[in-house]
Amino acid sequence: MRQMDQAAVEAIRRECESLVIAYARAIDFRDYDAFVELFTEDATLHAGSKLEGKADIRESIRHRPDELRSRHVISNLYIDVQDADNARGICYLTLYRHHGVESLKFEPVPLTGPAAIGHYEDRYLRTGGAWLFTSRRLQMAFQDPASF
């Protein structure tokens, strides 16, 4: 592997960080077409169940209930650039969620605290000039059983 300059490494980190943020925005605001496009064709997503491939991810997300409102708060992002086309990372997740008909309105819903706190372990690949997830695994550290 040839040595990458620091500017190139930082640019990759920013792009991967943007990918992580795009994931949270897409799922929280129900932009499911954009959500699916964040993954490679053969990606795996482990977030409650194991999904293999973009088609499986697409099928799963279309079953997400309309009554589920969520906010994925992402922090402590760390991106380890492997080479010009591969990186891996970790970020913390604080998840807020509410399931009920109240979530269908544009008003605030009751909140007792985070539903869960954990972290994602990610692998990224540059393909066609864009950075995408090849693997995303959610590990929960704390979870409110009433929220799931």
N, C-alpha and C positions, 0 to 999 in steps of 0.2 A: 504494500500500500504506500502510495506517495504521501508525503507530509502535506497536510492542509494548513493554510495560513489561518491566523486567529480570526480574521474578518469572515472567512468562509465558514468556520465553525460557528461563530456567533450568528450568522445569517441562517444556518440550519437550525440552530436552537430556537430562534425567533419563529421560524416557520412551523416547527413542531409544537411550540407553545401555542401558536395560533390555531393549529389543528385541535389541540386539547380544548381550547376555549370554544371553537366552533362546534364541537361535540356537545358541550353543555348547553350552548345556545339552541342548537337544533332540536335536542330532545325536549328541553324545557318549553320551547315555543312551538312545538309540534310541526317543525319543518322536516318531516320524515324523509322526503326525497333527498334533501341536502344531507341529512343524517347518514343515509345509506351510502352516499357518494364519498364519505370520509374513509371508506374501507377499500382495500384491494379485493379483487375477485375471490381470492382464496383466504381471506382474513378469518380469524377466530375472535369471537367476543364471548367472554365469560363474565356475565353480570347477572347472577342468579341461576342461569342455565347456560350450557355451552352451545353456542351457535357457530356453525362452520360454513363459511362462504357468504358472499354478499347476498345471494338469493335467500339463504336461511335468515340472515339479519333482516332483510326486507320483509319476509313473511312474518317474523316475530313482531316487528315494530308496528305493523298494521293492525295488530290485535291489542295494542296498548289502549286501555280504556279512556274515553273522553273525560270521565269523571276524576281522572288522576291529574293533579297539579303538582309539579315538582320544580325545585330549583337546585341545581347542582353547583355548589360553591367550590371552586377549585383553588388550591393554594399549594405552596411548597413544591413548585414544579422544578424538576431536575432532568435535564436532557443530556445524555451521554452520546456524543457523536462518534460513531464507529468508523465511518468513512464517508465519502461524498454522497452515497446513496442509502446508507443505513444508520439508524440511531435507535436508542432505547431510552426509556424514561420512566419516571415515577412522579405522581402527583397525589396530593391529599384531596379527599372528597368529604365535604360536609353536605349531607343530603337533607333537604326539607321536602316533605310531601304531604299531601292531603288527598284522601280519596272520598268523594261524595259529590252529590249534585251541586253543592255550593261552588265546586270548582268550575262549573260551567258558566258562572257569572264573572263579571269583570270587577268584582269587589274582593277585598281581602277576605281570607278564610281563617278560621281559628287555628292557632298554632300553640303547641305546648313545648316545642323544642325540636332539635334535629331528629330526623327519623333514623339516621345512621351516620357514622363517621368511619372512613376507611381510606384506602388508597388504590389507585390504578397502577398496574405495571404494564407498560406499553412497549411495543416495537413498531418502528416507523420505517417506511421505504419510500424513496423518491422514485416515482414511476410516471413517465410522460411529463416530466417537469414539475409534478406536484407531489407533495408529501402526503402519504396516507397511512392509516393504521394497517399493519399486518396482523397484529395481535393486541388485544386489550383484555386485561384480567383484573376484575374488581375483588379486592380483599377487604372484608368488613372487620373493623376492630371493635366497634360499638354499634348496637342496633336496638331500637325500640320495637319490641314485638308487636305492639298495637298498631304500628304504622305499616305492617306488611301482611 
